[in-house]
Amino acid sequence: MPKVTIHNLEVRFQVDGNDGAVFTRLFNKHIQAWSRLYEQECDRAKNSQRDRKLVEGEGWH
């Protein structure tokens, strides 16, 4: 997976209570979900690459 760099992120929302705490809670929830998906995709890519090497190493194409 290619690296993703976010240069500028602006988030606007209106909430009742502590805006910073709400943002932190929502950000953590969604960044953790993204991170899990990213790790799963990286694992799939590694497994696919490993499987291709196994097949190529045995002379199958």
N, C-alpha and C positions, 0 to 999 in steps of 0.2 A: 504494500500500500504506500502511496506517496505521502510525504509529510504535508500537513496542512498548517499554514501560518495565518493567523488572523491579525491583520495590521490595525484594524480599527473596528471596535464593536460598540455600538450604542444601543442601549436597551431602555425603553421608557414604559413605565407601568404606574398605575395608580392603585394603591392599596390602603386599607385601613390598618393602622398600627405602624410597626417599625419597618420602613421600606428596605433598609439594609438587610435585616434578618430574612425578610420574605425573598428578596433577590438571592441571597446566599443559599437558602433552602431550595429554591427552584433551580438555580444554577447547578448546585451539587447534584440534584436529582437527575437533571438532563445530561450533565457532563459524564456522570457515572454510566448512564444508559449508553451514551455515545461511545465511551471507552470500552464497555463490554462488547459492543458490536464491532468496534475497530479491532480489538484483540481476537475476536472470533474470525474476522476476515483475514487477519494476519496468519492465524493458525491454519485456516483453509488453504491459503496461498503456500505456506510452508509444506503442508501435507501434499498438495498437488505437485509441488516441485520435487519432493522426496519420491513420490510415486512415479513421476516421469523418469527420474534417475534410475529407479529400480527396473523399470521396463526397458529403458535404453541400455542399461548395463547387462541385461539378459538377452539382448539382441532382438527384442520385440519392438515394432514400430507401429 
